[in-house]
Amino acid sequence: MRPLPFLLLLLALGSSLCAQTPALVSIRLTHPEGTARWERQPDIPLSASTPSTGKNEHIDIDPGTRFQSMEGFGFTLTGGSAQLLRRMSPPARSQLLRELFATDGTNIGVSFLRISVGASDLNERVFTYNDLPKGQTDPEMKRFSLDPDRADLLPVLQEILRIQPTLKIMASPWTAPSWMKTEFDSKGGSLEREWFGAYARYLTTYVRAMQKEGIQLHSLTIQNEPLNADNNPSMYMSAADQTVFIRDHLGQAFQSAGLTTRIVCYDHNADQPDYPLTVLADPQAKAFVEGSAFHLYAGQIEAIEQVHTAHPDRSLYFTEQWTGAPGNFAGDLSWHIQHILVGATRHWCRAVLEWNLAADPNNRPHTDRGGCERCLGALTLDGDKVLRNTAWYVIAHASREVRPGSVRIASTASKTVPNVAFQTPDGRYVLIALNPGKSPRTLDVRTGTQSFTTTLPAGSVATCTWPGKR
């Protein structure tokens, strides 16, 4: 028999070695009572055998049962956050933005941001893009201008997009210009029906103006917290008014302008699923609505599934949840992982966003007469000094590994170890698991005939990633 050529021998040897080398599970751990903060743990081998039964917690993952595809994970980039970022030295800001938005090295790869249309309550001052003296109006938007955001928000967004060009951006208004409202005030009041058309023109003009700045908006919610008139700025909008506004004005305005920005309704708490259900119950309004957005300052996260059940052809987004300063890292981490990161994704949300990206050591900037005074940023920025807070770790545990296009797959529901699993576009599996208890808990994780065992310290969260079976 003729000997194999040397090259074929090398290939055969390499294949044999690869076959004998077990696949590895990579784990990142955050342990509030220890020293681990989104820290890489030693890799563990992926076994080809089923773990033995015993006292361990079992999590079975079924890649064949698939749910929603994911759009991304991230934060709200408030105007105040952008202001603090602009006050950093250019090298420090560049390094921090790469940490947040790049996907190489130890960067966390944030893939989704929410911004405000005009000011939010975490801006230094209140403004819209068409503020006029009392008694004046501008229904044709001749005086519309993005100038209030040119110093901070726009340049920061443009810098971010140079790092992460595929970033998805959702915009949310906190109020219409005061001249359109029932009371000439940035706080409270509602949109006068006579100005529904003008407000649709205002939002259409905004989307086009952002495009001219090189910023393509993925989606637009109609009104941040439409049932909350206590922030400054804020605006009350009933479900009936939102339905009419979308159906008869905004949807047609976007369509006529050829805009592809998605229209998302509601954008408020899980205790009122009847609000988006009212909007989507109108077939003409629903034709323009891509999805519904939720917060969790009231209600239970499970309630949002009612909207998916009634309208499975429309998306759900989780767009906001604060951490109250000064914060309790262990308690806040456990609650946010269980109810937001795991809870929202298990109940069909395609994106999860925390509020908000950054504040200074005094939880500023914020507006007067109703700006949030206790909103702890994911980052505390003091000049070039950076402190990473709870929300940073919550998002990091998903954004780095669960890339856009990943699909949620079935995993064993558990109250003792809340968890959620995904399969990424390149075929890898990702499991995010929390141990909310006061003692360590050992997990046996199984995907078909592949399995591994790992232990979660008390109060810790882990992101486990491993290759899919080929």
C-alpha positions in Angstrom: 0.0 0.0 0.0 1.4 3.4 -0.9 2.0 5.7 2.1 -0.2 8.7 2.5 1.4 12.0 1.4 2.8 13.9 4.3 0.1 16.6 4.1 -2.7 14.1 4.3 -1.1 12.6 7.3 -1.0 16.0 9.1 -4.7 16.5 8.2 -5.6 13.1 9.6 -3.7 13.7 12.7 -5.2 17.1 13.2 -8.7 15.7 12.8 -8.0 13.0 15.3 -6.8 15.5 17.8 -9.8 17.8 17.3 -12.1 14.8 17.8 -10.4 14.1 21.1 -10.5 17.7 22.3 -13.7 18.5 24.2 -15.7 21.6 23.4 -15.5 24.2 26.2 -18.1 26.3 28.0 -17.1 29.9 28.7 -18.6 31.6 31.7 -18.8 35.2 32.9 -19.9 35.7 36.5 -21.1 38.6 38.6 -21.1 37.8 42.3 -22.2 40.7 44.5 -20.9 39.2 47.7 -17.6 38.2 46.1 -15.1 40.0 43.9 -16.4 38.8 40.5 -17.9 41.6 38.3 -18.7 40.2 34.9 -15.5 38.2 35.3 -14.3 35.4 33.0 -14.2 32.1 34.9 -12.1 29.1 33.9 -13.6 27.2 30.9 -15.2 23.9 31.7 -15.5 20.9 29.3 -18.7 20.1 27.5 -19.5 16.5 28.1 -21.1 14.1 25.5 -22.9 12.3 28.3 -26.0 13.1 30.3 -25.4 14.3 33.8 -26.4 11.9 36.6 -29.5 12.6 38.5 -29.2 14.0 42.0 -29.8 17.0 44.1 -28.5 19.5 41.4 -30.8 21.9 39.6 -31.5 20.6 36.1 -31.8 23.0 33.1 -32.8 21.3 29.9 -32.3 23.4 26.7 -34.3 22.6 23.6 -32.9 24.4 20.5 -35.8 22.9 18.4 -38.3 25.0 20.3 -37.8 28.6 19.2 -39.4 31.9 20.1 -38.6 35.5 19.2 -35.5 36.8 17.4 -33.6 39.4 19.4 -33.0 43.0 18.3 -30.6 43.9 21.0 -29.8 45.1 24.5 -28.8 48.5 25.8 -29.7 51.7 27.5 -31.4 55.1 27.1 -28.9 57.6 26.0 -30.5 60.7 27.6 -29.4 64.2 26.8 -27.8 64.4 30.2 -25.8 61.2 29.6 -24.5 62.7 26.3 -23.6 66.0 28.1 -21.5 64.1 30.7 -19.8 62.1 27.9 -19.0 65.3 26.0 -17.4 66.7 29.2 -14.9 63.8 29.3 -11.5 64.2 27.6 -11.6 62.8 24.0 -9.3 59.9 24.8 -11.3 58.8 27.9 -14.6 59.2 26.1 -13.3 57.2 23.1 -12.1 54.4 25.4 -15.4 54.3 27.3 -17.5 54.3 24.1 -15.5 51.4 22.7 -16.0 49.5 26.0 -19.8 50.0 25.6 -20.3 49.5 21.8 -17.4 47.5 20.3 -17.6 43.7 20.2 -14.0 42.8 20.3 -11.8 42.2 23.4 -13.6 42.7 26.7 -16.0 45.2 25.3 -19.7 44.6 26.0 -21.2 45.3 22.5 -24.3 47.3 23.3 -26.5 47.0 20.2 -29.6 49.1 21.0 -30.1 52.6 22.3 -33.2 54.7 23.1 -33.1 58.5 22.9 -35.6 61.2 23.6 -37.3 63.4 20.9 -36.4 66.7 22.4 -35.6 66.7 26.1 -36.4 64.0 28.6 -36.5 64.6 32.4 -32.8 63.7 32.5 -31.8 66.7 30.4 -30.4 69.8 32.0 -33.3 71.9 30.7 -36.6 71.3 28.9 -36.9 71.9 25.2 -38.6 70.6 22.0 -37.5 71.2 18.5 -40.2 73.8 17.9 -40.6 76.0 21.0 -42.6 79.2 20.4 -43.9 82.0 22.5 -47.4 81.6 23.8 -49.9 82.5 21.1 -47.7 81.5 18.2 -48.0 78.4 16.1 -46.0 76.7 13.3 -48.1 73.8 11.8 -45.8 73.6 8.8 -42.7 73.1 10.9 -40.9 76.0 9.3 -39.1 76.8 12.6 -38.2 73.2 13.4 -34.6 72.7 14.4 -32.4 70.1 16.0 -30.0 72.8 17.3 -30.7 72.1 21.0 -29.0 68.7 20.5 -26.1 69.8 18.5 -23.7 70.3 21.4 -24.1 66.9 23.0 -26.5 64.2 21.8 -25.9 64.4 18.0 -22.0 64.3 18.2 -22.1 61.5 20.8 -24.5 59.4 18.6 -22.3 60.0 15.6 -19.2 58.9 17.5 -21.0 55.8 18.7 -22.1 55.0 15.1 -18.5 55.1 13.9 -17.8 52.3 16.4 -21.0 50.3 15.9 -22.6 51.2 12.6 -25.4 48.6 13.0 -26.6 50.1 16.3 -30.4 50.2 16.5 -31.9 53.5 17.8 -35.4 54.0 19.2 -36.7 57.5 19.8 -39.4 58.5 22.3 -40.9 61.9 22.9 -41.6 63.1 26.4 -43.9 65.9 25.2 -45.2 67.8 22.1 -44.3 71.5 21.8 -46.3 73.4 24.4 -48.3 75.3 21.8 -49.9 72.0 20.7 -51.1 71.1 24.2 -54.2 71.7 26.3 -52.1 73.7 28.7 -49.2 75.8 27.6 -46.7 73.8 29.8 -44.0 71.2 29.2 -45.4 69.3 32.2 -48.7 67.5 31.9 -51.6 68.4 29.7 -52.4 66.5 26.6 -52.2 67.0 22.8 -55.1 69.1 21.4 -56.9 67.1 18.6 -56.7 70.1 16.3 -52.9 69.7 16.3 -52.8 66.0 15.7 -51.8 66.6 12.1 -49.1 69.2 13.1 -47.6 66.8 15.6 -47.5 64.0 13.0 -45.6 66.5 10.8 -43.3 67.4 13.7 -42.3 63.7 14.3 -41.9 63.1 10.5 -39.7 66.2 10.2 -37.7 64.9 13.2 -37.0 61.4 11.6 -36.0 63.1 8.3 -33.7 65.6 10.1 -32.0 62.8 12.0 -31.4 61.0 8.7 -29.7 64.1 7.4 -27.3 63.9 10.4 -26.5 60.3 9.5 -28.7 58.8 12.2 -31.3 56.2 11.0 -34.0 55.5 13.5 -35.0 51.9 14.0 -38.3 52.8 15.7 -40.3 55.6 17.3 -42.6 55.2 20.3 -45.6 57.6 20.3 -45.2 58.9 23.8 -43.0 58.0 26.8 -45.3 57.0 29.7 -48.5 58.4 28.2 -50.3 57.8 31.5 -47.8 59.7 33.6 -48.2 63.5 33.6 -45.8 64.1 36.6 -42.4 64.3 35.0 -41.1 67.4 33.4 -41.5 67.2 30.4 -44.5 64.9 30.2 -47.8 64.6 28.3 -50.9 62.5 28.9 -52.3 60.6 26.0 -55.2 58.2 26.2 -55.3 54.9 24.3 -58.2 56.3 22.3 -56.2 59.4 21.3 -53.1 57.4 20.5 -55.2 55.1 18.3 -56.7 58.1 16.3 -53.3 59.8 16.1 -51.6 56.7 14.6 -54.5 55.7 12.4 -55.4 59.1 10.9 -52.2 61.1 11.1 -48.8 59.6 11.9 -49.1 56.3 10.0 -50.1 58.1 6.9 -47.5 60.8 7.3 -44.7 58.2 7.6 -46.1 56.3 4.7 -46.3 59.4 2.5 -42.7 60.4 3.4 -41.5 56.9 2.6 -40.1 56.4 6.1 -39.2 52.9 7.3 -38.9 53.8 11.0 -41.1 51.5 12.9 -44.1 52.9 14.9 -44.3 51.4 18.5 -47.3 52.1 20.7 -47.7 52.5 24.5 -44.2 52.7 26.1 -45.4 52.4 29.7 -46.1 50.0 32.6 -47.0 46.3 32.4 -50.1 46.9 34.6 -52.0 48.4 31.7 -51.8 45.8 28.8 -55.3 47.0 27.9 -53.7 50.2 26.5 -51.7 48.6 23.6 -54.6 46.1 23.2 -56.9 49.0 22.5 -54.6 50.5 19.9 -54.0 47.2 18.2 -57.7 46.3 18.2 -58.2 49.0 15.6 -57.3 47.3 12.3 -56.4 50.5 10.5 -54.2 51.7 13.4 -52.6 48.2 13.8 -51.6 48.3 10.1 -49.1 51.1 11.0 -47.9 49.7 14.4 -44.9 47.3 14.5 -45.0 46.7 18.2 -45.7 47.7 21.8 -43.2 48.9 24.5 -43.2 48.4 28.2 -41.8 49.5 31.5 -42.1 47.8 34.9 -42.7 50.4 37.6 -46.1 48.9 38.1 -47.6 45.5 37.4 -46.0 42.1 36.7 -43.9 41.3 33.7 -46.0 38.2 32.9 -49.0 40.5 32.0 -47.3 41.7 28.7 -47.7 38.3 27.2 -51.4 39.1 26.8 -50.5 41.4 24.1 -48.4 38.8 22.3 -51.1 36.2 22.6 -53.7 38.6 21.1 -51.3 39.9 18.4 -48.5 37.4 17.8 -47.7 39.2 14.5 -46.5 42.3 16.4 -43.3 42.8 18.4 -42.8 43.5 22.1 -40.0 45.7 23.5 -38.8 46.4 27.0 -37.7 50.0 27.0 -37.1 51.3 30.5 -36.4 50.4 34.1 -34.5 52.6 36.6 -32.3 51.8 39.6 -33.0 54.1 42.5 -29.9 55.8 44.0 -27.9 55.1 46.0 -28.8 51.5 45.0 -28.2 48.1 46.6 -26.0 46.2 44.2 -26.9 42.7 45.3 -30.7 43.3 45.6 -30.9 45.4 42.4 -28.9 43.0 40.3 -31.0 40.0 41.4 -34.3 41.9 40.8 -33.3 43.2 37.4 -31.9 39.9 36.1 -35.0 38.0 37.2 -37.7 40.4 36.2 -36.2 42.3 33.3 -33.4 40.4 31.6 -35.0 36.9 32.1 -38.6 38.0 32.6 -39.0 40.3 29.6 -37.2 38.0 27.2 -39.2 35.0 28.4 -42.3 37.0 27.7 -41.5 37.8 24.1 -39.6 41.1 24.3 -37.1 41.5 21.4 -35.1 44.2 23.1 -34.2 45.0 26.7 -33.1 48.5 27.7 -32.1 49.9 31.1 -32.6 53.5 32.2 -30.3 55.4 31.9 -26.8 55.3 30.5 -25.0 57.9 32.8 -25.4 60.4 35.6 -23.0 62.4 37.7 -22.3 61.6 41.4 -25.3 63.7 42.4 -27.7 61.9 39.9 -27.6 65.0 37.6 -28.4 66.4 35.2 -32.2 66.5 35.4 -34.9 69.0 34.8 -36.7 71.1 37.4 -40.3 70.5 38.4 -40.3 66.8 38.0 -37.0 65.5 36.7 -35.8 62.3 38.3 -33.6 63.1 41.3 -32.7 59.5 42.2 -32.1 57.8 38.9 -28.8 56.0 39.2 -27.0 55.7 35.8 -25.5 52.5 34.5 -22.4 54.6 34.7 -21.5 57.4 37.2 -19.3 59.9 35.4 -17.2 62.4 37.3 -15.1 64.0 34.6 -13.0 61.1 33.3 -13.7 58.9 36.3 -16.0 56.1 35.6 -18.0 53.9 38.1 -20.0 51.0 36.7 -23.3 50.4 38.4 -26.0 47.7 38.4 -27.5 48.4 35.0 -24.1 48.1 33.3 -23.7 44.6 34.6 -27.3 43.6 33.8 -26.9 44.6 30.1 -23.3 43.3 29.9 -24.5 39.8 30.8 -26.6 39.7 27.6 -25.3 42.2 25.1 -21.9 40.7 24.6 -23.0 37.2 23.7 -26.7 37.5 22.6 -26.1 39.4 19.4 -28.9 40.8 17.2 -30.4 38.0 15.3 -30.1 35.5 18.1 -33.2 33.5 18.8 -34.6 32.6 22.2 -34.9 28.9 22.7 -36.6 26.8 25.3 -35.1 26.2 28.7 -36.5 24.8 31.9 -38.5 27.4 33.8 -37.3 27.6 37.4 -38.1 29.8 40.4 -35.0 28.8 42.2 -32.7 29.5 39.2 -34.4 32.0 36.8 -32.9 31.6 33.4 -33.2 32.2 29.7 -31.4 30.6 26.7 -30.6 31.7 23.2 -29.0 30.4 20.0 -26.8 33.0 18.2 -26.6 33.5 14.5 -23.3 31.5 14.4 -24.9 28.5 16.1 -23.6 29.0 19.7 -25.8 28.5 22.7 -26.1 31.1 25.5 -27.6 30.5 28.9 -28.1 33.4 31.4 -28.9 32.0 34.9 -29.4 33.6 38.3 -29.1 32.2 41.7 -31.3 34.5 43.9 -30.8 32.3 46.9 -28.6 32.6 50.0 -26.5 29.5 49.3 -24.6 28.1 46.3 -26.5 26.1 43.8 -25.1 23.6 41.4 -26.6 23.3 37.9 -26.7 20.4 35.5 -27.3 22.0 32.0 -28.2 19.7 29.1 -28.7 20.3 25.4 -29.6 16.9 23.8 -26.6 14.7 24.6 -24.3 17.5 25.5 -24.1 18.7 29.1 -22.0 20.5 31.7 -22.2 21.2 35.4 -21.4 24.5 37.1 -22.0 26.1 40.5 -23.5 29.5 41.0 -22.5 31.3 44.3 -25.4 32.8 46.3 -26.8 35.9 44.6 -24.8 35.5 41.5 -25.6 35.6 37.8 -23.7 33.8 35.0 -23.6 33.9 31.3 -22.6 30.5 29.9 -21.7 30.2 26.2 -20.8 27.0 24.2 -20.7 25.8 20.7 -23.7 24.1 19.2 -23.4 20.4 18.2 -22.3 20.0 14.6 
